[in-house]
Amino acid sequence: MNKKVWAIFLSLAVILIIAGTTLALLTAQTGAKSNQFTPGVLTTTIIENGEDPGSTKEFTPEGKNTRKEVRVRNDENVHGVEGYIRVMLVPTFRTNEGTLPGNIVLHPSGNILTITAPNNGGTIKLKLVNGWKDNWIYDNGYFYHRSIVFPGKLTAVLLESVEVTDSALWNSFHLEVLSDAIQAEGGALEDAWGEAIGRLLD
């Protein structure tokens, strides 16, 4: 019996020594691997009249017509990626009753967006740049830039100027320009904005 116990003990000791040696060799030869994946970064900046948002230049319209050029930049950064950009124009009127939405109508055959002020207070016309349909697609409240915008580059100009029927409207009218962007690669466009839009963009 003693010989059997002794043989089992020796067998276990040999197995443990071999396993320990193998584990030590594997650990010494296999270095830790780090994941080198870096996600892309896509940020945009709305550029109005060639000025960055941080500009301290005051915008005070004079008369009934004023320049308002709108473009969007795909900001350049270390991990910047190509992207598709869309824009929404949100007109509001600030009155004694609070902030009221404007009624906006797109005339698909032309380049004018007409906004009616609340309480029949006049009309505002947003003039899109001539030939805007060459670079933009309008769908469901959004203007989609047809082509990919590379980091550090700008979209084509969308809006060119604003005209009011009464210069007093400048005191209450406010136009907010919103932009949204999606990475061009990996099918993100169709997932976020739908397959119908994906088929229309270059």
C-alpha positions as CSV (number, residue, x, y, z in Angstrom):
1,M,0.0,0.0,0.0
2,N,2.8,2.3,0.8
3,K,4.3,1.8,-2.6
4,K,1.0,2.7,-4.3
5,V,0.6,5.9,-2.3
6,W,4.2,6.8,-3.0
7,A,3.8,6.2,-6.8
8,I,0.7,8.3,-6.9
9,F,2.4,11.1,-5.0
10,L,5.4,11.0,-7.3
11,S,3.2,11.0,-10.4
12,L,1.3,14.1,-9.1
13,A,4.5,15.9,-8.3
14,V,5.9,15.3,-11.8
15,I,2.6,16.5,-13.4
16,L,2.6,19.7,-11.2
17,I,6.3,20.4,-12.1
18,I,5.6,20.0,-15.8
19,A,2.5,22.1,-15.7
20,G,4.2,24.8,-13.7
21,T,7.2,24.9,-16.1
22,T,4.9,25.1,-19.2
23,L,2.9,27.9,-17.7
24,A,6.1,29.8,-16.8
25,L,7.4,29.4,-20.4
26,L,4.1,30.6,-21.9
27,T,3.9,33.6,-19.6
28,A,7.5,34.6,-20.4
29,Q,7.0,34.3,-24.2
30,T,3.5,35.8,-24.6
31,G,3.5,39.6,-24.0
32,A,0.4,41.5,-23.2
33,K,-1.4,42.9,-26.3
34,S,-3.1,46.2,-26.2
35,N,-6.1,47.2,-28.4
36,Q,-4.9,49.8,-30.9
37,F,-8.5,50.8,-32.0
38,T,-9.2,54.5,-32.1
39,P,-12.8,55.6,-32.8
40,G,-13.3,58.3,-35.4
41,V,-14.4,61.7,-34.2
42,L,-16.9,63.8,-36.2
43,T,-17.8,67.3,-35.1
44,T,-19.2,70.2,-37.1
45,T,-19.3,74.0,-36.9
46,I,-21.9,76.2,-38.5
47,I,-20.2,79.1,-40.4
48,E,-22.4,82.1,-41.0
49,N,-21.2,84.9,-43.3
50,G,-17.7,83.4,-43.1
51,E,-17.5,83.9,-39.3
52,D,-16.8,81.1,-36.7
53,P,-19.3,81.0,-33.9
54,G,-16.7,82.4,-31.5
55,S,-16.5,85.7,-33.5
56,T,-17.4,88.8,-31.5
57,K,-18.6,90.6,-34.7
58,E,-22.2,91.9,-34.2
59,F,-24.8,91.1,-36.7
60,T,-27.3,93.9,-37.1
61,P,-29.5,93.9,-40.2
62,E,-30.2,97.1,-41.9
63,G,-33.1,97.7,-44.2
64,K,-35.3,94.9,-45.4
65,N,-32.6,92.6,-46.8
66,T,-29.5,91.2,-45.3
67,R,-26.8,88.7,-46.2
68,K,-26.9,85.4,-44.2
69,E,-24.6,82.8,-45.8
70,V,-24.8,79.5,-44.1
71,R,-22.2,76.7,-44.5
72,V,-21.1,73.8,-42.2
73,R,-17.5,72.7,-41.6
74,N,-16.5,69.2,-40.8
75,D,-14.0,70.1,-38.0
76,E,-10.4,68.9,-38.4
77,N,-9.0,66.9,-35.6
78,V,-6.5,64.0,-35.0
79,H,-9.1,61.3,-35.4
80,G,-11.4,63.2,-37.8
81,V,-13.5,61.2,-40.3
82,E,-15.4,61.9,-43.5
83,G,-19.0,62.5,-43.0
84,Y,-22.4,63.4,-44.4
85,I,-24.0,66.6,-43.0
86,R,-27.6,67.8,-42.8
87,V,-29.0,71.2,-41.8
88,M,-32.3,72.3,-40.3
89,L,-33.5,75.9,-40.4
90,V,-35.7,76.7,-37.4
91,P,-37.5,80.1,-37.5
92,T,-39.0,81.6,-34.3
93,F,-40.4,84.9,-33.2
94,R,-39.7,86.3,-29.8
95,T,-42.7,88.3,-28.6
96,N,-44.4,89.5,-25.4
97,E,-46.3,86.2,-25.5
98,G,-43.0,84.2,-25.5
99,T,-41.2,82.4,-28.3
100,L,-43.5,81.4,-31.1
101,P,-42.7,79.1,-34.0
102,G,-42.7,80.5,-37.6
103,N,-44.8,78.8,-40.3
104,I,-42.2,77.8,-42.9
105,V,-43.0,76.7,-46.4
106,L,-40.5,75.4,-49.0
107,H,-41.2,76.2,-52.6
108,P,-39.6,73.2,-54.3
109,S,-39.5,74.8,-57.7
110,G,-37.5,77.8,-56.5
111,N,-35.0,78.9,-54.0
112,I,-37.3,80.8,-51.5
113,L,-38.4,79.6,-48.1
114,T,-41.4,81.7,-46.9
115,I,-42.1,82.3,-43.2
116,T,-45.2,83.9,-42.0
117,A,-45.0,85.8,-38.7
118,P,-47.6,85.0,-36.0
119,N,-50.8,87.1,-36.0
120,N,-50.3,88.1,-39.6
121,G,-47.3,90.1,-38.6
122,G,-45.6,90.0,-41.9
123,T,-43.5,87.7,-44.1
124,I,-39.8,86.7,-44.1
125,K,-38.2,85.2,-47.1
126,L,-35.1,83.0,-46.8
127,K,-33.2,83.0,-50.1
128,L,-31.4,79.8,-50.8
129,V,-28.3,80.1,-53.0
130,N,-29.0,79.8,-56.7
131,G,-28.5,76.1,-57.8
132,W,-28.8,74.9,-54.2
133,K,-30.3,71.6,-55.5
134,D,-27.0,70.7,-57.1
135,N,-25.4,70.4,-53.7
136,W,-28.4,69.8,-51.3
137,I,-31.5,67.6,-51.1
138,Y,-34.5,68.7,-49.1
139,D,-36.5,66.1,-47.2
140,N,-38.8,66.2,-44.2
141,G,-37.5,69.5,-42.8
142,Y,-33.8,68.8,-43.4
143,F,-31.3,69.9,-46.1
144,Y,-28.9,67.0,-46.8
145,H,-25.5,67.9,-48.3
146,R,-25.3,65.5,-51.3
147,S,-21.6,64.7,-51.1
148,I,-19.2,63.6,-48.3
149,V,-17.5,66.4,-46.4
150,F,-13.8,65.7,-45.5
151,P,-12.2,66.9,-42.2
152,G,-11.3,70.6,-42.4
153,K,-13.6,71.1,-45.4
154,L,-17.0,73.0,-45.8
155,T,-20.3,72.2,-47.3
156,A,-21.5,74.2,-50.2
157,V,-23.4,77.4,-49.2
158,L,-27.1,76.7,-48.5
159,L,-28.7,80.0,-47.4
160,E,-27.7,83.3,-49.0
161,S,-29.8,86.1,-47.6
162,V,-32.9,87.0,-45.5
163,E,-35.6,89.5,-46.6
164,V,-38.4,90.9,-44.4
165,T,-41.6,92.8,-45.5
166,D,-41.2,95.1,-42.5
167,S,-37.8,96.0,-40.9
168,A,-39.5,95.9,-37.5
169,L,-39.5,92.1,-37.8
170,W,-35.8,92.1,-37.1
171,N,-36.7,92.8,-33.5
172,S,-38.6,89.6,-33.1
173,F,-37.4,87.2,-35.8
174,H,-34.8,84.6,-34.9
175,L,-33.4,81.9,-37.3
176,E,-31.6,79.0,-35.6
177,V,-29.4,76.9,-37.9
178,L,-29.0,73.3,-36.6
179,S,-26.5,70.8,-38.1
180,D,-26.1,67.1,-37.7
181,A,-23.5,64.8,-39.1
182,I,-22.9,61.1,-39.5
183,Q,-19.8,59.1,-40.4
184,A,-19.6,58.2,-44.1
185,E,-18.2,54.7,-43.6
186,G,-19.7,51.6,-42.1
187,G,-23.4,51.9,-43.1
188,A,-24.1,54.5,-40.3
189,L,-25.8,56.8,-42.8
190,E,-28.6,54.3,-43.6
191,D,-29.0,53.2,-40.0
192,A,-29.4,56.8,-38.7
193,W,-31.1,58.7,-41.6
194,G,-32.8,55.8,-43.5
195,E,-32.1,53.9,-46.7
196,A,-34.1,56.3,-48.9
197,I,-31.7,59.2,-47.9
198,G,-28.7,56.9,-48.3
199,R,-29.6,56.2,-51.9
200,L,-29.9,59.9,-52.7
201,L,-26.5,61.0,-51.4
202,D,-23.2,60.5,-53.3
